[in-house]
Amino acid sequence: MDMEATLTELQRKAGRVAEAIARRENVRLTRHGETIAEIQPRRRAMTGAEFARAWRNRKPLGKETANEIATALKQLDKAA
């Protein structure tokens, strides 16, 4: 979920905006109804435990998808 805040809200409620960012939300800043900036949470590296969980829960590639990837890699090798 994203958050939208005006510049005035940012000045008056900076803590609320910071909390939204800490919850990994994007914040869109507006002035007079126009978006003037977007603040995104800093990306962080995946921890070992997060990677292990993602790896365990991954879905196997279908043969067609694996072939598409192999073909794309071969084309990249030829282009290099």
C-alpha positions as CSV (number, residue, x, y, z in Angstrom):
1,M,0.0,0.0,0.0
2,D,1.3,3.4,-0.9
3,M,0.9,6.7,1.0
4,E,0.2,10.1,-0.4
5,A,1.1,13.2,1.6
6,T,1.1,16.9,0.9
7,L,4.2,19.0,1.7
8,T,2.3,20.6,4.5
9,E,1.5,17.1,5.9
10,L,5.1,16.2,5.6
11,Q,6.1,19.3,7.6
12,R,3.5,18.7,10.3
13,K,3.6,14.9,10.4
14,A,7.1,13.8,9.4
15,G,7.0,10.9,11.9
16,R,3.9,9.5,10.2
17,V,5.6,9.6,6.8
18,A,8.8,8.1,8.2
19,E,6.7,5.2,9.7
20,A,5.1,4.5,6.4
21,I,8.6,4.3,4.8
22,A,9.7,2.0,7.6
23,R,6.7,-0.2,6.7
24,R,8.2,-0.4,3.2
25,E,5.6,1.8,1.7
26,N,6.3,4.3,-1.1
27,V,5.3,7.8,-0.3
28,R,4.1,10.2,-3.0
29,L,4.5,13.9,-2.1
30,T,2.1,16.4,-3.7
31,R,1.8,20.2,-3.9
32,H,-1.5,21.7,-5.1
33,G,-2.6,18.2,-6.2
34,E,0.4,17.6,-8.4
35,T,3.0,14.9,-7.6
36,I,6.4,16.5,-7.0
37,A,8.3,13.6,-5.5
38,E,8.2,9.9,-4.7
39,I,10.0,8.5,-1.7
40,Q,10.8,4.8,-1.8
41,P,12.2,2.7,1.1
42,R,15.8,1.8,0.7
43,R,16.2,-1.7,-0.8
44,R,18.0,-4.1,1.5
45,A,19.8,-7.3,0.8
46,M,17.9,-10.5,1.5
47,T,19.0,-12.3,4.7
48,G,20.2,-15.8,4.5
49,A,17.0,-17.0,6.2
50,E,14.8,-15.1,3.7
51,F,16.7,-16.5,0.8
52,A,16.4,-20.1,2.2
53,R,12.7,-19.6,2.7
54,A,12.3,-18.2,-0.9
55,W,14.4,-21.1,-2.3
56,R,12.3,-23.7,-0.5
57,N,9.1,-22.2,-1.7
58,R,10.1,-21.6,-5.3
59,K,8.1,-23.1,-8.1
60,P,10.0,-25.3,-10.6
61,L,10.4,-23.9,-14.1
62,G,8.4,-25.5,-16.8
63,K,10.4,-27.0,-19.6
64,E,9.2,-24.3,-22.0
65,T,10.3,-21.5,-19.7
66,A,13.7,-23.2,-19.2
67,N,14.2,-23.4,-22.9
68,E,13.3,-19.7,-23.4
69,I,15.9,-18.8,-20.8
70,A,18.5,-21.0,-22.4
71,T,17.8,-19.5,-25.8
72,A,18.0,-15.9,-24.4
73,L,21.3,-16.7,-22.8
74,K,22.7,-18.1,-26.0
75,Q,21.7,-15.0,-27.8
76,L,23.4,-12.9,-25.2
77,D,26.6,-14.9,-25.6
78,K,26.5,-14.4,-29.3
79,A,26.1,-10.7,-29.0
80,A,29.0,-10.3,-26.6
